[in-house]
């Protein structure tokens, strides 16, 4: 004869719920630790890079180039913002502000580089 109602769990429901919650907490903890403690980014090969910077470029030249690129980006954002109004203008000009801030940090770093 088949039973219509299954047998109750061997553990009381509250104990079973606690075991399940603690195992879920442990699994979440393990996932978080794996994410933060291990580098999950695959190495980026030069052939896949959008721009390949040669290894022969020294720090001063790299910072000078980055400063120039940030200056160009700021000028582009400024020109684009002049033709806009409202929220779009605010977004473009805030990008320009962030570019100028990054350029200031690069220039400050460039000031600290000793030239040979």
C-alpha positions in Angstrom: 0.0 0.0 0.0 1.3 3.4 -0.9 1.4 6.2 1.6 -0.2 9.5 0.5 1.8 11.5 3.1 5.6 11.3 3.2 7.4 10.6 6.5 8.3 13.7 8.5 11.9 14.8 8.5 14.2 13.0 11.0 15.2 16.3 12.6 12.7 18.8 14.0 11.9 21.5 11.5 13.7 24.3 13.5 16.9 22.2 13.7 16.6 21.4 10.0 16.1 25.1 9.1 19.2 26.0 11.2 21.3 23.4 9.5 20.2 24.6 6.1 20.8 28.3 7.0 24.3 27.5 8.4 25.2 25.5 5.3 24.0 28.4 3.1 26.0 30.9 5.2 29.1 28.7 4.9 28.7 28.4 1.1 28.3 32.1 0.8 31.4 32.7 2.9 33.4 30.3 0.8 32.3 32.0 -2.4 33.2 35.4 -1.0 36.6 34.3 0.2 37.3 32.6 -3.2 36.3 35.8 -5.0 38.4 38.2 -2.9 41.4 35.9 -2.2 42.0 34.5 -5.7 42.6 36.4 -8.8 39.9 35.3 -11.2 40.9 37.6 -14.1 42.5 35.6 -16.9 45.9 37.0 -18.0 45.5 39.5 -20.8 47.8 38.6 -23.7 49.4 41.3 -25.8 47.8 40.0 -28.9 44.3 40.5 -27.4 45.1 44.0 -26.0 43.5 47.0 -27.8 46.7 49.0 -27.5 50.1 47.4 -26.9 52.5 49.6 -25.0 56.1 48.5 -25.6 58.2 47.4 -22.6 60.9 49.9 -23.6 58.7 52.9 -22.6 60.0 54.4 -19.3 57.9 55.8 -16.5 58.4 59.4 -17.4 57.5 58.9 -21.1 54.4 56.9 -20.1 53.2 59.6 -17.6 53.8 62.3 -20.2 51.8 60.4 -22.8 49.0 59.8 -20.3 49.0 63.5 -19.4 48.6 64.5 -23.1 45.9 61.9 -23.7 44.0 63.2 -20.7 44.3 66.8 -22.0 42.9 65.7 -25.3 40.0 63.9 -23.6 39.2 67.0 -21.5 39.2 69.2 -24.6 36.9 66.8 -26.4 34.5 66.6 -23.5 34.5 70.4 -23.2 33.7 70.8 -26.9 31.0 68.2 -26.7 29.5 69.8 -23.6 29.2 73.2 -25.3 26.7 71.9 -27.8 24.5 70.3 -25.2 22.0 71.5 -22.6 20.4 70.1 -19.4 21.2 66.8 -18.0 23.3 65.7 -21.0 25.6 68.7 -20.6 26.0 68.1 -16.9 27.1 64.5 -17.6 29.6 65.4 -20.2 31.0 68.3 -18.2 31.3 66.0 -15.1 33.3 63.6 -17.3 35.5 66.5 -18.2 36.0 67.3 -14.6 37.0 63.7 -13.8 39.5 63.8 -16.7 41.0 67.0 -15.5 41.3 65.6 -12.0 43.1 62.5 -13.3 45.4 64.7 -15.4 46.3 66.7 -12.3 47.3 63.4 -10.5 49.3 62.3 -13.5 51.0 65.7 -13.7 51.8 65.6 -10.0 53.3 62.1 -10.4 55.3 63.4 -13.4 56.7 66.2 -11.2 58.0 63.6 -8.8 59.8 61.6 -11.4 63.5 62.2 -11.5 64.9 62.8 -15.0 68.2 61.4 -16.1 
